[in-house]
């Protein structure tokens, strides 16, 4: 059983042909580490009840408290020990590290199992769930890379199975019945003025109704995706 001394210790275990000789492409490693770090930051922000703004910004305090510390790679494909939280803990930082590390582990286990109930309990906020699942998907090695990434605990027990990660996320991305309302459905009629894929928005010129003149309206991604 995980204790306070080892709850923060996890392993990234890469398997596949590219890991022969206990090596791994730098691009794949950086992609996973950056995604993992972002997930930890998101969970830490939720634990501190910080609202998500339109543009996600991680505070310097969160970055200071919850860095990923990488250890020496180990044999067996390519195993990289990581510790959640720095070693220069200030007063009470250790308790926060343990809480965030435990929640991170629970989130990865819920994702691996496709467990809606546990995942929603860990991440009750809809916006945080979307950010975490999107980040988790981006941190997975592409299928064509020949790599599979698992996450293990300090005893090398697998808490996330990379072979089922993509399918599990699809299940968790489905909208919950309680989150769907009639207001989520509808239609508008108008001429397309502008579409910005990077910003996930479009601008329409609405058709004339009665004596009102046509005007432009901007729609965000959750209105048309």
SULDA-V155498 format. One record per residue. N is the residue number from 0. RES is the residue in one letter. PHI is phi in whole degrees, -180 to 180 (* if undefined). OMEGA is omega as a letter, one per 30 degrees, with the letter a starting at -180 (999 if undefined). NEAR is the number of other ideal C-beta (glycine too) atoms within 12 Angstrom. Layout:
n & res & phi & omega & near
N & RES & PHI & OMEGA & NEAR
N & RES & PHI & OMEGA & NEAR
This chain:
n & res & phi & omega & near
0 & X & * & a & 11
1 & X & -70 & l & 22
2 & X & -119 & l & 14
3 & X & -61 & a & 17
4 & X & -75 & a & 14
5 & X & -124 & a & 23
6 & X & -62 & a & 28
7 & X & -83 & a & 38
8 & X & -96 & l & 34
9 & X & -131 & l & 43
10 & X & -133 & l & 36
11 & X & -94 & a & 46
12 & X & -113 & l & 36
13 & X & -96 & l & 36
14 & X & -129 & l & 27
15 & X & 130 & a & 25
16 & X & -55 & a & 18
17 & X & -62 & a & 25
18 & X & -94 & l & 30
19 & X & -60 & a & 15
20 & X & 86 & l & 11
21 & X & 59 & l & 18
22 & X & -127 & l & 19
23 & X & -154 & l & 32
24 & X & -60 & a & 20
25 & X & -59 & a & 12
26 & X & -60 & a & 15
27 & X & -66 & a & 31
28 & X & -65 & l & 29
29 & X & -63 & l & 18
30 & X & -59 & a & 27
31 & X & -68 & a & 41
32 & X & -64 & l & 27
33 & X & -64 & l & 18
34 & X & -66 & l & 31
35 & X & -59 & l & 38
36 & X & -61 & a & 29
37 & X & -66 & l & 33
38 & X & -61 & l & 44
39 & X & -61 & l & 44
40 & X & -62 & l & 37
41 & X & -63 & l & 38
42 & X & -65 & l & 39
43 & X & -64 & l & 38
44 & X & -64 & l & 33
45 & X & -65 & l & 30
46 & X & -62 & l & 29
47 & X & -95 & l & 21
48 & X & 58 & l & 11
49 & X & -89 & a & 21
50 & X & -71 & l & 13
51 & X & -89 & l & 22
52 & X & -86 & a & 12
53 & X & -59 & l & 13
54 & X & -113 & a & 8
55 & X & -68 & l & 21
56 & X & -132 & l & 17
57 & X & -95 & a & 27
58 & X & -71 & l & 16
59 & X & -64 & l & 11
60 & X & -66 & l & 18
61 & X & -63 & l & 29
62 & X & -62 & a & 19
63 & X & -68 & a & 19
64 & X & -76 & a & 36
65 & X & -126 & l & 41
66 & X & -78 & l & 30
67 & X & -88 & l & 35
68 & X & -107 & a & 25
69 & X & -91 & l & 23
70 & X & -99 & a & 18
71 & X & -83 & l & 13
72 & X & -56 & a & 22
73 & X & -117 & l & 20
74 & X & -70 & l & 15
75 & X & 106 & a & 19
76 & X & 69 & l & 29
77 & X & -145 & a & 33
78 & X & -112 & a & 29
79 & X & -121 & l & 35
80 & X & -69 & l & 26
81 & X & -133 & l & 34
82 & X & -121 & l & 30
83 & X & -86 & l & 41
84 & X & 104 & a & 37
85 & X & -74 & a & 21
86 & X & -95 & a & 15
87 & X & -96 & a & 13
88 & X & -61 & l & 21
89 & X & -92 & a & 15
90 & X & -55 & l & 9
91 & X & 75 & l & 12
92 & X & -60 & a & 25
93 & X & -59 & l & 23
94 & X & -64 & l & 19
95 & X & -67 & l & 29
96 & X & -59 & a & 37
97 & X & -63 & a & 29
98 & X & -65 & a & 28
99 & X & -69 & l & 35
100 & X & -63 & l & 40
101 & X & -64 & l & 32
102 & X & -65 & l & 35
103 & X & -61 & l & 44
104 & X & -61 & a & 35
105 & X & -63 & l & 28
106 & X & -65 & l & 43
107 & X & -64 & l & 46
108 & X & -65 & a & 28
109 & X & -65 & l & 30
110 & X & -64 & a & 41
111 & X & -60 & a & 33
112 & X & -88 & a & 24
113 & X & 62 & a & 24
114 & X & -88 & a & 20
115 & X & -61 & a & 25
116 & X & -62 & a & 15
117 & X & -69 & a & 22
118 & X & -63 & l & 34
119 & X & -65 & l & 26
120 & X & -68 & l & 16
121 & X & -70 & a & 32
122 & X & -125 & a & 36
123 & X & -70 & a & 21
124 & X & -81 & a & 23
125 & X & -61 & a & 22
126 & X & -65 & l & 22
127 & X & -64 & l & 32
128 & X & -59 & a & 33
129 & X & -63 & l & 27
130 & X & -62 & a & 28
131 & X & -66 & a & 41
132 & X & -67 & l & 37
133 & X & -64 & l & 22
134 & X & -66 & l & 30
135 & X & -61 & l & 39
136 & X & -63 & a & 27
137 & X & -68 & a & 21
138 & X & -82 & l & 36
139 & X & -76 & l & 37
140 & X & -60 & l & 36
141 & X & -57 & a & 22
142 & X & -60 & a & 16
143 & X & -73 & a & 10
144 & X & -74 & a & 23
145 & X & 78 & a & 19
146 & X & -106 & l & 33
147 & X & -129 & a & 31
148 & X & -115 & l & 43
149 & X & -107 & l & 34
150 & X & -120 & a & 39
151 & X & -123 & l & 32
152 & X & -90 & a & 31
153 & X & -67 & l & 26
154 & X & -96 & a & 15
155 & X & 67 & l & 21
156 & X & -81 & a & 22
157 & X & -74 & l & 27
158 & X & -109 & l & 32
159 & X & -142 & a & 37
160 & X & -97 & a & 25
161 & X & -66 & a & 36
162 & X & -73 & a & 20
163 & X & -117 & a & 20
164 & X & -61 & a & 35
165 & X & -65 & a & 26
166 & X & -66 & a & 19
167 & X & -64 & a & 30
168 & X & -65 & l & 32
169 & X & -56 & l & 15
170 & X & -65 & a & 21
171 & X & -73 & a & 35
172 & X & -77 & l & 23
173 & X & -62 & l & 18
174 & X & -64 & l & 19
175 & X & -79 & l & 20
176 & X & -55 & a & 10
177 & X & -72 & a & 10
178 & X & -99 & a & 19
179 & X & -104 & a & 12
180 & X & -132 & l & 11
181 & X & -56 & a & 6
182 & X & -68 & l & 9
183 & X & -77 & a & 14
184 & X & -117 & l & 11
185 & X & 160 & a & 11
186 & X & -151 & l & 11
187 & X & -133 & l & 21
188 & X & -123 & a & 14
189 & X & -179 & l & 22
190 & X & -93 & l & 18
191 & X & -74 & a & 18
192 & X & -96 & a & 18
193 & X & -156 & l & 17
194 & X & -132 & a & 17
195 & X & -119 & a & 15
196 & X & -68 & a & 11
197 & X & -62 & a & 7
198 & X & -94 & l & 15
199 & X & 54 & l & 16
200 & X & -151 & l & 22
201 & X & -140 & l & 24
202 & X & -122 & l & 22
203 & X & -116 & l & 23
204 & X & -102 & a & 19
205 & X & -67 & l & 21
206 & X & -69 & a & 16
207 & X & -72 & l & 13
208 & X & -122 & l & 12
209 & X & 62 & a & 7
210 & X & -95 & a & 6
211 & X & -83 & a & 9
212 & X & -82 & l & 11
213 & X & -62 & l & 17
214 & X & -147 & a & 17
215 & X & -93 & l & 17
216 & X & -140 & a & 22
217 & X & -109 & a & 22
218 & X & -120 & l & 25
219 & X & -87 & a & 15
220 & X & -63 & a & 18
221 & X & -75 & l & 16
222 & X & -98 & a & 19
223 & X & -131 & l & 22
224 & X & -94 & 999 & 13
